[in-house]
Amino acid sequence: MASHNDLGRLGEVLAVSYLLVNKYVILERNWRFQKAEIDIIAQKDNQIIIVEVKTRNSAFFGDPQTFVTSEKIKLLVKAANQYLILNEIFLEARFDILAIIKNKNTEQISHFEDAFYHF
């Protein structure tokens, strides 16, 4: 398996740990709908949080959060809507990004709440 896949999986593990420490309840991991995948679906304070995790080994080519494209946002919104409908969830939803830089010298997690809005 490619090392970038391993880094992505490690980033998701770090993200889940971070969210749990911060009192989020993890509802789903890697939830799929059509071409979309939601990395983490969590709940906190009567909100559903759709979390996109972006992990890089450095910020040399840009901060991890800058790699969430408008196409990815459209897919996440569509998948999140389907998840809420299928599970009959009537709570407010928000979209967060967890940007992670992880290498042998660094482990940095930046949490962007309300990173983008559904439209």
C-alpha positions in Angstrom: 0.0 0.0 0.0 1.2 3.5 -0.8 2.8 5.4 2.1 0.4 8.4 1.5 -2.5 6.0 2.2 -0.8 5.0 5.5 -0.4 8.6 6.4 -4.0 9.3 5.7 -5.1 6.4 7.9 -2.8 7.6 10.7 -4.3 11.1 10.3 -7.8 9.7 10.7 -6.8 7.8 13.9 -5.2 11.0 15.3 -8.4 13.0 14.4 -10.6 10.5 16.2 -8.4 10.6 19.3 -8.5 14.4 19.2 -12.3 14.5 18.8 -12.8 12.0 21.7 -10.6 14.0 24.0 -12.6 17.1 23.1 -15.9 15.3 24.1 -17.2 14.5 20.6 -19.2 11.3 20.1 -18.0 9.4 17.0 -21.1 8.2 15.0 -19.4 6.9 11.8 -16.0 6.6 10.2 -15.5 6.5 6.4 -19.2 6.7 5.6 -19.8 6.4 1.9 -22.5 7.6 -0.4 -22.1 7.3 -4.2 -18.7 9.0 -5.0 -18.4 10.7 -1.6 -16.8 9.6 1.6 -17.2 11.4 4.9 -14.1 10.7 7.0 -15.8 11.2 10.4 -19.4 11.9 11.4 -19.5 13.1 15.0 -22.0 14.7 17.4 -21.5 17.3 20.1 -23.8 19.7 21.8 -26.9 18.7 19.7 -25.0 19.2 16.4 -23.9 16.8 13.8 -20.3 17.5 12.7 -19.1 16.3 9.3 -15.3 16.1 9.6 -12.9 16.1 6.6 -9.4 15.1 7.7 -6.5 16.3 5.6 -3.1 14.9 6.6 0.3 15.9 5.1 3.8 15.3 6.2 4.7 19.0 5.8 3.1 22.3 4.8 5.7 22.8 2.0 3.1 22.6 -0.8 0.4 24.3 1.3 -1.5 23.9 4.5 -3.5 20.7 4.5 -6.9 22.5 4.7 -6.3 24.2 1.4 -6.6 20.9 -0.4 -10.3 20.7 0.3 -11.7 21.6 -3.1 -15.0 23.0 -4.1 -15.8 19.6 -5.7 -15.0 17.8 -2.5 -17.3 20.2 -0.6 -20.2 19.5 -3.0 -19.7 15.8 -2.5 -19.5 16.1 1.3 -22.7 18.2 1.4 -24.6 15.7 -0.7 -23.4 12.8 1.4 -24.1 14.6 4.7 -27.6 15.4 3.5 -28.2 11.7 2.6 -26.8 10.5 6.0 -29.1 12.9 7.9 -32.2 11.7 5.8 -31.4 8.0 6.1 -30.9 8.2 9.8 -33.8 10.6 10.4 -31.5 13.1 12.2 -33.0 16.5 12.6 -30.1 18.3 14.2 -28.1 21.2 12.9 -25.1 20.1 10.9 -21.7 21.8 10.5 -18.7 21.0 8.4 -15.2 21.0 10.1 -11.8 20.3 8.8 -9.0 18.7 10.8 -5.7 19.6 9.2 -2.9 17.4 10.4 0.8 17.7 9.8 2.5 14.5 11.0 6.1 13.4 10.4 8.8 12.1 12.7 9.4 15.5 14.2 6.0 17.1 14.2 2.4 16.2 15.2 0.2 19.3 14.7 -3.6 19.2 14.6 -5.5 22.3 13.6 -9.3 22.2 14.0 -11.4 24.5 11.7 -14.9 24.6 12.9 -17.6 25.7 10.4 -14.9 25.5 7.8 -17.4 25.9 5.0 -21.2 26.2 4.7 -23.6 24.0 2.8 -25.1 25.8 -0.2 
